Amino acid sequence: MKVIVVGAGILGAVTAWNLAAAGVAVTIIEAGQPAGGASGASFGWINASFYSDEDHFRLRAASIGAHHRLAEALGSRAVQWQGCLCWEEQGEAFDAQRDALRALGYAVRELDARAFAAFEPSVRPPERALLFADEGAVDLAVLTQDALNAACSLGARIIAGVPVTALAQTNGRITGVEWAGGTIEADRVVLATGTATPRLLASVDVPLKMPDRPGLIMRTTPQPPLLSHILVSPGQELRQQPDGRLLAPTAASHQGDNSTDVRELPSDLAQRAANRVGALIGQKVDWQDVTLAWRPVPEDGLPVIGRCGPEGLYVTTMHSGATLAPLVGELAAAEVMDRPLGNGDAALLAPYRPQRFR
Ligand SMILES: Cc1cc2nc3c(=O)[nH]c(=O)nc-3n(C[C@H](O)[C@H](O)[C@H](O)COP(=O)(O)OP(=O)(O)OC[C@H]3O[C@@H](n4cnc5c(N)ncnc54)[C@H](O)[C@@H]3O)c2cc1C
C-alpha cells in the first residue's frame, strides 16, 4: 500500500512514523519545511487539565501515555516531564477545577504558599496552587524531526517545498494528490495540513470551518535555572526551556484565547508579556524574539480525526496537537491501514469524526 501524508508538522510526522513502522510505503509532502507551521511555534504544554468535556479529557489523558511510548520508541529527548503548577482559577472556580479533575482520576495535589515556595523558590507564591505532576512540555520542532528521521530510517520519503494544490480522485476513490507539476499517485492520502485543511477538504466537498486563531510566543535570552515547572498563573503561562530561555504566550490566558486577529505590534505584545513574567518571578526580563503562528482550531474547538470524502482519504487536524499527536498518530495510522481499533480506542475517537460537520 502506498500512502501520502500531506504536511510535516507533528501530526503528519507521527502518523508517517507509525505507518512506516508497520511496513507501509510512505511519502510525506510538505509545502514548506518540517515543523514550519504551528508545530514550530507552539508553547508545547502537554496536559489533560485544560479540557472541554469528559471525552476530551480522556483523549488528552490517554495521549500523555502515548507520549511516553513515542519518546521511548524514537529515543527522543524532546519532552520534559517537569509537571505543572496552576493557580489560574481563584476561589470557588479553583475548588471546582480541583474537584472535577480528581473526580476524573487525574493526579492533582493542592499546595499552600509554603509548599509552592519549596517547589519554585524564584516565583512569588500564590496562596494556593494545583500541582499536576504528570504534565510536561515538548519541543515540537525536535519531536517532529525525531519522528521524521525514524520514519525515513524505515524507508519513508520526504518531498519538501512542494504545496499540494488538490486531491486526486477517480470514481469516488482517492488516487493521489495534485501539485503544480502533476499528480503524485497513492492508494491512501492523510491530510495533516493544519490551518490549510479546510481548503484542501473543500476540493472534495468535505465541509470544515477553521476560524483564524493567531498565537504569539515570546522568548527571552538564556537565563540561569529559575523554574522547575510549567506555570499557569492568572493571565500568564510560562516555562523555561532546557537551554535556559523563558517561553511565554503573549496572550493572557492563552489556552482559551479566541482572538481572530492581532491588532497590536508583536513587539508591544512581547514587551507586555515580558513585564508580566518579570512581575511573576520578581526580576526584570528582556524578550529576545516573538513568533506569530496560526493555531489550527476547528470551528467547535475540538479535534477532527477520521476518514472522510472519497474512499482512501483520512484527516487529522486539531489544536492541542502538542498534547494529542502521539495518540492520534498511532490511531490514525491503524485506521489508514484498515486495522480495526479496540473498543476503548474507538470510543476515544468517536466524538471527533469529521462527519459531525455535515
Ligand atoms: C502559539 C501556539 C501555542 C500552542 N500551544 C500549545 C500547547 O501549549 N499545547 C498543545 O497541546 N498545543 C498547543 N498548540 C497547538 C499545537 O502546536 C498544534 O495543534 C500542532 O502543532 C498542530 O500540528 P499539525 O501537524 O496539525 O499542524 P502544523 O504544524 O501547522 O503542520 C501542518 C503542515 O502542513 C503543511 N501544509 C499545509 N498545507 C499544505 C499543502 N497544501 N501541501 C503540503 N503541505 C502543506 C504546512 O506547511 C505545515 O508544515 C499551540 C499552537 C500555537 C500556534
The ligand as an SDF file (V2000), in Angstrom:
LIG
                    3D

 53 58  0  0  0  0  0  0  0  0999 V2000
    1.2750   29.8100   19.6560 C   0  0  0  0  0  0  0  0  0  0  0  0
    0.8010   28.3840   19.8090 C   0  0  0  0  0  0  0  0  0  0  0  0
    0.7790   27.7880   21.0590 C   0  0  0  0  0  0  0  0  0  0  0  0
    0.3420   26.4780   21.2090 C   0  0  0  0  0  0  0  0  0  0  0  0
    0.3740   25.8970   22.4440 N   0  0  0  0  0  0  0  0  0  0  0  0
    0.0100   24.6110   22.5910 C   0  0  0  0  0  0  0  0  0  0  0  0
    0.1260   23.9780   23.8420 C   0  0  0  0  0  0  0  0  0  0  0  0
    0.6310   24.5570   24.8180 O   0  0  0  0  0  0  0  0  0  0  0  0
   -0.2790   22.6690   23.9680 N   0  0  0  0  0  0  0  0  0  0  0  0
   -0.8020   21.9920   22.9000 C   0  0  0  0  0  0  0  0  0  0  0  0
   -1.1630   20.8100   23.0680 O   0  0  0  0  0  0  0  0  0  0  0  0
   -0.9050   22.5600   21.6760 N   0  0  0  0  0  0  0  0  0  0  0  0
   -0.5130   23.8630   21.5060 C   0  0  0  0  0  0  0  0  0  0  0  0
   -0.5840   24.4510   20.2910 N   0  0  0  0  0  0  0  0  0  0  0  0
   -1.1820   23.7050   19.1880 C   0  0  0  0  0  0  0  0  0  0  0  0
   -0.2030   22.7500   18.5240 C   0  0  0  0  0  0  0  0  0  0  0  0
    1.0420   23.3610   18.3480 O   0  0  0  0  0  0  0  0  0  0  0  0
   -0.8230   22.3390   17.1900 C   0  0  0  0  0  0  0  0  0  0  0  0
   -2.0580   21.7010   17.4420 O   0  0  0  0  0  0  0  0  0  0  0  0
    0.0610   21.3800   16.3980 C   0  0  0  0  0  0  0  0  0  0  0  0
    1.3550   21.9060   16.2350 O   0  0  0  0  0  0  0  0  0  0  0  0
   -0.5840   21.1260   15.0570 C   0  0  0  0  0  0  0  0  0  0  0  0
    0.2600   20.2780   14.3160 O   0  0  0  0  0  0  0  0  0  0  0  0
   -0.1010   19.9180   12.8180 P   0  0  0  0  0  0  0  0  0  0  0  0
    0.9200   18.9790   12.3690 O   0  0  0  0  0  0  0  0  0  0  0  0
   -1.5290   19.5280   12.7390 O   0  0  0  0  0  0  0  0  0  0  0  0
   -0.0520   21.3310   12.0580 O   0  0  0  0  0  0  0  0  0  0  0  0
    1.2060   22.1730   11.5670 P   0  0  0  0  0  0  0  0  0  0  0  0
    2.3380   22.0950   12.4980 O   0  0  0  0  0  0  0  0  0  0  0  0
    0.6910   23.5300   11.2180 O   0  0  0  0  0  0  0  0  0  0  0  0
    1.6620   21.4080   10.2630 O   0  0  0  0  0  0  0  0  0  0  0  0
    0.9270   21.4320    9.0700 C   0  0  0  0  0  0  0  0  0  0  0  0
    1.9210   21.3570    7.9500 C   0  0  0  0  0  0  0  0  0  0  0  0
    1.2130   21.1760    6.7320 O   0  0  0  0  0  0  0  0  0  0  0  0
    1.8760   21.8980    5.7360 C   0  0  0  0  0  0  0  0  0  0  0  0
    0.9370   22.1750    4.6500 N   0  0  0  0  0  0  0  0  0  0  0  0
   -0.1680   22.9710    4.7030 C   0  0  0  0  0  0  0  0  0  0  0  0
   -0.7690   22.9910    3.5040 N   0  0  0  0  0  0  0  0  0  0  0  0
   -0.0430   22.1900    2.6810 C   0  0  0  0  0  0  0  0  0  0  0  0
   -0.1700   21.8140    1.3260 C   0  0  0  0  0  0  0  0  0  0  0  0
   -1.1710   22.2820    0.5550 N   0  0  0  0  0  0  0  0  0  0  0  0
    0.7510   20.9810    0.7930 N   0  0  0  0  0  0  0  0  0  0  0  0
    1.7740   20.4900    1.5580 C   0  0  0  0  0  0  0  0  0  0  0  0
    1.9350   20.8360    2.8560 N   0  0  0  0  0  0  0  0  0  0  0  0
    1.0460   21.6660    3.4120 C   0  0  0  0  0  0  0  0  0  0  0  0
    2.3340   23.1720    6.4360 C   0  0  0  0  0  0  0  0  0  0  0  0
    3.3990   23.8030    5.7190 O   0  0  0  0  0  0  0  0  0  0  0  0
    2.7370   22.6560    7.7950 C   0  0  0  0  0  0  0  0  0  0  0  0
    4.1200   22.3360    7.8670 O   0  0  0  0  0  0  0  0  0  0  0  0
   -0.1220   25.7620   20.0870 C   0  0  0  0  0  0  0  0  0  0  0  0
   -0.0750   26.3370   18.8200 C   0  0  0  0  0  0  0  0  0  0  0  0
    0.4010   27.6320   18.6770 C   0  0  0  0  0  0  0  0  0  0  0  0
    0.4830   28.2360   17.2980 C   0  0  0  0  0  0  0  0  0  0  0  0
  1  2  1  0
  2  3  1  0
  2 52  2  0
  3  4  2  0
  4  5  1  0
  4 50  1  0
  5  6  2  0
  6  7  1  0
  6 13  1  0
  7  8  2  0
  7  9  1  0
  9 10  1  0
 10 11  2  0
 10 12  1  0
 12 13  2  0
 13 14  1  0
 14 15  1  0
 14 50  1  0
 15 16  1  0
 16 17  1  0
 16 18  1  0
 18 19  1  0
 18 20  1  0
 20 21  1  0
 20 22  1  0
 22 23  1  0
 23 24  1  0
 24 25  2  0
 24 26  1  0
 24 27  1  0
 27 28  1  0
 28 29  2  0
 28 30  1  0
 28 31  1  0
 31 32  1  0
 32 33  1  0
 33 34  1  0
 33 48  1  0
 34 35  1  0
 35 36  1  0
 35 46  1  0
 36 37  1  0
 36 45  1  0
 37 38  2  0
 38 39  1  0
 39 40  1  0
 39 45  2  0
 40 41  1  0
 40 42  2  0
 42 43  1  0
 43 44  2  0
 44 45  1  0
 46 47  1  0
 46 48  1  0
 48 49  1  0
 50 51  2  0
 51 52  1  0
 52 53  1  0
M  END
$$$$
